[in-house]
């Protein structure tokens, strides 16, 4: 009897684990992209500061920093959207799992009732 509901429990952990691994991979990818942008920004700043007089470099620095800020806000927005999608997907999976468990319990109870009636 209990062996019939175990596959549901075994399926739950791997699905959530796979979803979390996918989520971590997405976050890692976004972080790597942000680090690449930061590295490019640093190189650009070094180029600007070496090629222009200080006042001009200051203006250019502000423009680069503003662009970097906008890129980071966009990345944060994308990460939030991904996080929200994963949360919704996990909630839906949990709901489906509870529904499966409910039906498994109903089926188990029906089988037990049938067996008890047959034994009489």
MDAnalysis code that builds the backbone (N, CA, C; Angstrom):
import MDAnalysis as mda
import numpy as np

u = mda.Universe.empty(360, n_residues=120, atom_resindex=np.repeat(np.arange(120), 3), trajectory=True)
u.add_TopologyAttr("name", ["N", "CA", "C"] * 120)
u.add_TopologyAttr("resid", np.arange(1, 121))
u.add_TopologyAttr("resname", ["UNK", "UNK", "UNK", "UNK", "UNK", "UNK", "UNK", "UNK", "UNK", "UNK", "UNK", "UNK", "UNK", "UNK", "UNK", "UNK", "UNK", "UNK", "UNK", "UNK", "UNK", "UNK", "UNK", "UNK", "UNK", "UNK", "UNK", "UNK", "UNK", "UNK", "UNK", "UNK", "UNK", "UNK", "UNK", "UNK", "UNK", "UNK", "UNK", "UNK", "UNK", "UNK", "UNK", "UNK", "UNK", "UNK", "UNK", "UNK", "UNK", "UNK", "UNK", "UNK", "UNK", "UNK", "UNK", "UNK", "UNK", "UNK", "UNK", "UNK", "UNK", "UNK", "UNK", "UNK", "UNK", "UNK", "UNK", "UNK", "UNK", "UNK", "UNK", "UNK", "UNK", "UNK", "UNK", "UNK", "UNK", "UNK", "UNK", "UNK", "UNK", "UNK", "UNK", "UNK", "UNK", "UNK", "UNK", "UNK", "UNK", "UNK", "UNK", "UNK", "UNK", "UNK", "UNK", "UNK", "UNK", "UNK", "UNK", "UNK", "UNK", "UNK", "UNK", "UNK", "UNK", "UNK", "UNK", "UNK", "UNK", "UNK", "UNK", "UNK", "UNK", "UNK", "UNK", "UNK", "UNK", "UNK", "UNK", "UNK"])
u.atoms.positions = np.array([
    [0.816, -1.191, 0.000],
    [0.000, 0.000, 0.000],
    [0.862, 1.259, 0.000],
    [1.777, 1.358, 0.930],
    [2.617, 2.560, 0.985],
    [3.582, 2.616, -0.185],
    [3.904, 1.477, -0.787],
    [4.790, 1.441, -1.949],
    [4.159, 2.121, -3.158],
    [2.830, 2.205, -3.175],
    [2.139, 2.808, -4.311],
    [2.233, 4.327, -4.302],
    [2.441, 4.942, -3.140],
    [2.544, 6.404, -3.082],
    [3.993, 6.870, -3.079],
    [4.947, 5.972, -2.915],
    [6.360, 6.362, -2.886],
    [6.847, 6.990, -4.183],
    [6.443, 6.519, -5.375],
    [6.938, 7.163, -6.599],
    [6.628, 8.658, -6.653],
    [5.492, 9.061, -6.091],
    [5.157, 10.481, -6.065],
    [6.198, 11.238, -5.254],
    [6.575, 10.685, -4.101],
    [7.565, 11.347, -3.250],
    [8.934, 11.370, -3.921],
    [9.282, 10.291, -4.602],
    [10.585, 10.231, -5.271],
    [10.658, 11.233, -6.412],
    [9.535, 11.466, -7.102],
    [9.510, 12.400, -8.237],
    [9.589, 13.851, -7.782],
    [9.106, 14.123, -6.584],
    [9.051, 15.505, -6.111],
    [10.442, 16.107, -5.952],
    [11.321, 15.437, -5.260],
    [12.652, 15.981, -4.983],
    [13.455, 16.221, -6.254],
    [13.539, 15.277, -7.187],
    [14.321, 15.536, -8.402],
    [13.770, 16.696, -9.228],
    [12.451, 16.834, -9.321],
    [11.877, 17.945, -10.096],
    [12.274, 19.279, -9.487],
    [12.133, 19.386, -8.173],
    [12.507, 20.637, -7.514],
    [14.005, 20.862, -7.616],
    [14.773, 19.793, -7.495],
    [16.225, 19.913, -7.593],
    [16.627, 20.364, -8.996],
    [16.019, 19.802, -10.015],
    [16.321, 20.201, -11.396],
    [15.926, 21.659, -11.612],
    [14.761, 22.039, -11.113],
    [14.311, 23.428, -11.264],
    [15.280, 24.384, -10.579],
    [15.725, 24.028, -9.390],
    [16.673, 24.888, -8.679],
    [18.016, 24.923, -9.399],
    [18.461, 23.797, -9.958],
    [19.722, 23.786, -10.706],
    [19.619, 24.668, -11.941],
    [18.466, 24.624, -12.621],
    [18.257, 25.491, -13.783],
    [18.284, 26.952, -13.362],
    [17.632, 27.242, -12.246],
    [17.589, 28.607, -11.733],
    [18.995, 29.090, -11.371],
    [19.768, 28.255, -10.715],
    [21.144, 28.607, -10.347],
    [21.984, 28.823, -11.597],
    [21.790, 27.992, -12.604],
    [22.539, 28.160, -13.862],
    [22.193, 29.494, -14.521],
    [20.910, 29.861, -14.507],
    [20.505, 31.151, -15.077],
    [21.125, 32.308, -14.305],
    [21.086, 32.223, -12.980],
    [21.678, 33.285, -12.165],
    [23.181, 33.378, -12.385],
    [23.846, 32.232, -12.504],
    [25.291, 32.214, -12.753],
    [25.606, 32.858, -14.087],
    [24.810, 32.548, -15.096],
    [25.001, 33.143, -16.420],
    [24.838, 34.661, -16.352],
    [23.796, 35.122, -15.677],
    [23.566, 36.567, -15.539],
    [24.715, 37.228, -14.783],
    [25.191, 36.585, -13.733],
    [26.306, 37.138, -12.964],
    [27.558, 37.223, -13.820],
    [27.835, 36.187, -14.590],
    [29.008, 36.207, -15.475],
    [28.901, 37.329, -16.496],
    [27.701, 37.542, -17.026],
    [27.499, 38.643, -17.978],
    [27.741, 39.990, -17.300],
    [27.237, 40.137, -16.086],
    [27.438, 41.394, -15.358],
    [28.922, 41.634, -15.095],
    [29.653, 40.573, -14.760],
    [31.096, 40.709, -14.533],
    [31.821, 41.088, -15.819],
    [31.380, 40.542, -16.942],
    [31.971, 40.913, -18.228],
    [31.722, 42.388, -18.529],
    [30.504, 42.841, -18.259],
    [30.172, 44.254, -18.483],
    [31.020, 45.135, -17.577],
    [31.189, 44.723, -16.335],
    [32.007, 45.493, -15.399],
    [33.451, 45.564, -15.894],
    [33.974, 44.462, -16.379],
    [35.337, 44.434, -16.906],
    [35.467, 45.350, -18.117],
    [34.482, 45.295, -19.015],
    [34.503, 46.170, -20.189],
    [34.430, 47.636, -19.767],
    [33.610, 47.927, -18.774],
    [33.471, 49.299, -18.290],
    [34.785, 49.803, -17.713],
    [35.454, 48.969, -16.963],
    [36.752, 49.347, -16.391],
    [37.752, 49.646, -17.494],
    [37.792, 48.803, -18.512],
    [38.705, 49.044, -19.640],
    [38.370, 50.348, -20.355],
    [37.076, 50.585, -20.573],
    [36.657, 51.826, -21.237],
    [37.066, 53.040, -20.413],
    [36.866, 52.961, -19.109],
    [37.244, 54.081, -18.243],
    [38.741, 54.346, -18.317],
    [39.529, 53.299, -18.324],
    [40.983, 53.464, -18.433],
    [41.347, 54.118, -19.761],
    [40.687, 53.706, -20.838],
    [40.941, 54.317, -22.148],
    [40.562, 55.792, -22.142],
    [39.386, 56.088, -21.600],
    [38.901, 57.472, -21.575],
    [39.851, 58.354, -20.773],
    [40.246, 57.886, -19.610],
    [41.105, 58.693, -18.748],
    [42.482, 58.907, -19.357],
    [42.969, 57.977, -20.129],
    [44.301, 58.131, -20.713],
    [44.272, 58.983, -21.977],
    [43.122, 59.074, -22.668],
    [43.040, 59.781, -23.949],
    [42.565, 61.223, -23.852],
    [41.923, 61.613, -22.791],
    [41.294, 62.930, -22.740],
    [41.763, 63.728, -21.526],
    [41.587, 65.044, -21.606],
    [41.899, 65.877, -20.436],
    [40.939, 65.552, -19.282],
    [41.318, 65.853, -18.043],
    [40.518, 65.476, -16.869],
    [39.049, 65.905, -16.914],
    [38.734, 67.117, -17.317],
    [37.335, 67.570, -17.323],
    [36.507, 66.724, -18.289],
    [37.058, 66.427, -19.452],
    [36.360, 65.619, -20.445],
    [36.213, 64.171, -19.953],
    [37.240, 63.688, -19.305],
    [37.198, 62.325, -18.765],
    [36.132, 62.211, -17.684],
    [35.955, 63.271, -16.925],
    [34.950, 63.260, -15.866],
    [33.540, 63.125, -16.460],
    [33.277, 63.877, -17.521],
    [31.981, 63.792, -18.203],
    [31.787, 62.397, -18.797],
    [32.824, 61.908, -19.450],
    [32.749, 60.573, -20.050],
    [32.541, 59.512, -18.979],
    [33.218, 59.677, -17.853],
    [33.072, 58.733, -16.741],
    [31.623, 58.701, -16.257],
    [31.017, 59.861, -16.129],
    [29.624, 59.918, -15.685],
    [28.698, 59.212, -16.685],
    [28.980, 59.393, -17.977],
    [28.163, 58.740, -19.004],
    [28.321, 57.218, -18.941],
    [29.548, 56.768, -18.766],
    [29.806, 55.326, -18.683],
    [29.155, 54.751, -17.426],
    [29.275, 55.473, -16.316],
    [28.668, 54.999, -15.068],
    [27.142, 54.941, -15.184],
    [26.558, 55.925, -15.843],
    [25.110, 55.916, -16.042],
    [24.690, 54.728, -16.914],
    [25.454, 54.471, -17.971],
    [25.158, 53.323, -18.838],
    [25.291, 52.017, -18.051],
    [26.322, 51.934, -17.231],
    [26.524, 50.734, -16.403],
    [25.362, 50.564, -15.427],
    [24.938, 51.650, -14.829],
    [23.814, 51.611, -13.890],
    [22.559, 51.087, -14.602],
    [22.307, 51.601, -15.799],
    [21.135, 51.162, -16.570],
    [21.224, 49.678, -16.921],
    [22.413, 49.217, -17.279],
    [22.590, 47.786, -17.592],
    [22.310, 46.928, -16.360],
    [22.807, 47.377, -15.225],
    [22.593, 46.603, -13.989],
    [21.119, 46.579, -13.597],
    [20.425, 47.695, -13.774],
    [18.990, 47.717, -13.493],
    [18.252, 46.741, -14.405],
    [18.661, 46.698, -15.668],
    [18.045, 45.763, -16.616],
    [18.312, 44.314, -16.196],
    [19.552, 44.027, -15.795],
    [19.883, 42.674, -15.328],
    [19.066, 42.317, -14.087],
    [18.935, 43.264, -13.165],
    [18.151, 43.018, -11.952],
    [16.693, 42.741, -12.314],
    [16.175, 43.480, -13.278],
    [14.801, 43.275, -13.724],
    [14.635, 41.883, -14.340],
    [15.605, 41.479, -15.157],
    [15.551, 40.150, -15.770],
    [15.640, 39.054, -14.711],
    [16.518, 39.237, -13.730],
    [16.645, 38.244, -12.656],
    [15.345, 38.130, -11.865],
    [14.711, 39.262, -11.595],
    [13.449, 39.236, -10.865],
    [12.389, 38.494, -11.672],
    [12.335, 38.752, -12.971],
    [11.356, 38.069, -13.823],
    [11.598, 36.561, -13.826],
    [12.860, 36.161, -13.928],
    [13.201, 34.732, -13.910],
    [12.821, 34.121, -12.566],
    [13.147, 34.830, -11.487],
    [12.821, 34.343, -10.144],
    [11.314, 34.176, -9.988],
    [10.560, 35.178, -10.430],
    [9.104, 35.098, -10.334],
    [8.560, 33.912, -11.130],
    [9.110, 33.684, -12.329],
    [8.674, 32.544, -13.144],
    [8.962, 31.227, -12.423],
    [10.148, 31.113, -11.843],
    [10.514, 29.873, -11.144],
    [9.609, 29.649, -9.934],
    [9.309, 30.709, -9.200],
    [8.432, 30.586, -8.034],
    [7.043, 30.125, -8.474],
    [6.531, 30.724, -9.544],
    [5.214, 30.318, -10.048],
    [5.223, 28.870, -10.527],
    [6.292, 28.481, -11.215],
    [6.395, 27.114, -11.717],
    [6.468, 26.117, -10.552],
    [7.258, 26.440, -9.531],
    [7.356, 25.548, -8.375],
    [6.023, 25.460, -7.631],
    [5.328, 26.580, -7.507],
    [4.024, 26.572, -6.840],
    [3.032, 25.708, -7.622],
    [3.057, 25.825, -8.941],
    [2.170, 25.010, -9.784],
    [2.520, 23.523, -9.659],
    [3.818, 23.216, -9.662],
    [4.246, 21.823, -9.494],
    [3.800, 21.275, -8.145],
    [3.907, 22.083, -7.104],
    [3.466, 21.650, -5.773],
    [1.966, 21.383, -5.765],
    [1.217, 22.280, -6.404],
    [-0.232, 22.113, -6.460],
    [-0.582, 20.809, -7.178],
    [0.085, 20.559, -8.295],
    [-0.158, 19.323, -9.048],
    [0.221, 18.103, -8.217],
    [1.323, 18.193, -7.504],
    [1.764, 17.084, -6.663],
    [0.741, 16.798, -5.563],
    [0.217, 17.838, -4.945],
    [-0.801, 17.644, -3.910],
    [-2.054, 16.999, -4.503],
    [-2.405, 17.395, -5.717],
    [-3.561, 16.804, -6.394],
    [-3.313, 15.313, -6.659],
    [-2.108, 14.976, -7.104],
    [-1.746, 13.574, -7.357],
    [-1.802, 12.778, -6.059],
    [-1.259, 13.353, -4.998],
    [-1.292, 12.672, -3.691],
    [-2.725, 12.443, -3.225],
    [-3.556, 13.460, -3.422],
    [-4.961, 13.349, -3.021],
    [-5.626, 12.183, -3.757],
    [-5.407, 12.124, -5.077],
    [-6.002, 11.041, -5.866],
    [-5.395, 9.683, -5.494],
    [-4.111, 9.659, -5.197],
    [-3.469, 8.407, -4.783],
    [-4.068, 7.920, -3.466],
    [-4.318, 8.842, -2.548],
    [-4.927, 8.464, -1.266],
    [-6.359, 7.967, -1.458],
    [-7.099, 8.632, -2.332],
    [-8.472, 8.187, -2.614],
    [-8.453, 6.782, -3.213],
    [-7.548, 6.544, -4.150],
    [-7.435, 5.224, -4.781],
    [-7.030, 4.170, -3.748],
    [-6.085, 4.527, -2.880],
    [-5.642, 3.596, -1.841],
    [-6.801, 3.253, -0.909],
    [-7.559, 4.264, -0.491],
    [-8.697, 4.028, 0.397],
    [-9.759, 3.163, -0.287],
    [-9.978, 3.397, -1.570],
    [-10.965, 2.597, -2.310],
    [-10.514, 1.142, -2.398],
    [-9.209, 0.936, -2.650],
    [-8.691, -0.444, -2.710],
    [-8.823, -1.127, -1.348],
    [-8.505, -0.406, -0.286],
    [-8.623, -0.985, 1.055],
    [-10.079, -1.330, 1.369],
    [-10.986, -0.445, 0.986],
    [-12.407, -0.695, 1.229],
    [-12.876, -1.916, 0.439],
    [-12.428, -2.005, -0.820],
    [-12.788, -3.139, -1.669],
    [-12.241, -4.439, -1.081],
    [-10.996, -4.419, -0.624],
    [-10.395, -5.616, -0.013],
    [-11.141, -6.029, 1.245],
    [-11.519, -5.047, 2.057],
    [-12.234, -5.387, 3.289],
    [-13.619, -5.960, 2.972],
    [-14.249, -5.471, 1.905],
    [-15.551, -6.014, 1.505],
    [-15.401, -7.424, 0.945],
    [-14.304, -7.664, 0.186],
    [-14.065, -8.991, -0.382],
    [-13.754, -10.008, 0.711],
    [-13.107, -9.571, 1.769],
    [-12.726, -10.507, 2.829],
    [-13.920, -10.908, 3.693],
    [-14.992, -10.174, 3.628],
    [-16.186, -10.513, 4.428],
    [-16.916, -11.622, 3.841],
])
